[in-house]
Amino acid sequence: MLLLALMITLSACTTSGGVSNSYEKRSEVVKNADNALIHAELARGYLQQKQYAIAIDELELALRIDPQHSESHYIMALLMLDLEQYEKAEKHFADAVRFDRNNSSAAHDFGMFLCQIDRERESVEYFEIAASNPLFERAELSNMRAGECLARLNDPKAEEYLQRALAVNPQLRPALYRLSTIKHQRRDHFSARAYIERYMAITKPQPAALFLAYQIESSLNASEVAEKYRRQILEEFPGSKQAKALRGSNRRQR
């Protein structure tokens, strides 16, 4: 019985020590993350003021404290973009998402970066990561940007992403305009008309939207409506490239 009691006591001590060590390790991880975040937020402020040298110092300190701190990598990526050091920016964007897939702002901005350097298909993966986070308040924008990037490649899936964006926000103007353009290019002119009308109902149309509406109505042989858009472009935006194109078209027809 004495031996059994001794074994139970030793077991309890071992278990207690294991729990204590585990707790201490978790506490240390949390403490490091908190300290890294303090320096990352300081760096964000310096970045906004374009005090790049101080921002880099703060971020390097943050990453020494916690090399896997997602937010520090994200802010470093933004800083590298400002400095036009694109390879470093890409590395830090990738690390930001790798260390925390719920850093949706990092995932969204990484998608934007990849799209801008003509890596559209790669960008979609990161837009999807951003949009999949139910706590991300800009999910519709991630879907919209994915659609816009794929539209540059004439990829049929572009429409799917734009529709997802509109399902969240039916008044998302860039998505309405892009869908109208896609439908017009596919000769689905009635759908194109519906989208451009929705677009113009919620904003003052600029020359590009008016010209698209003019082209759609011309394709539908709705000459009176097309003429209305033509006059609006010429009268309200006489110096626009769309107005110049219309005047050039009139000269050629004569």
ABEGO torsion letter per residue (X at the ends): XAAAAAAAAAAAAAAAAAAAAAAAAAAAAAAAAAAAAAAAAAAAAAAAAGBAAAAAAAAAAAAAABAABAAAAAAAAAAAAAAGBAAAAAAAAAAAAAABAABAAAAAAAAAAAAAAGBAAAAAAAAAAAAABAABAAAAAAAAAAAAAAAAAGBAAAAAAAAAAAAABAABAAAAAAAAAAAAAAGBAAAAAAAAAAAAAABBBBAAAAAAAAAAAAAAGBAAAAAAAAAAAAAABAABAAAAAAAAAAAAAX
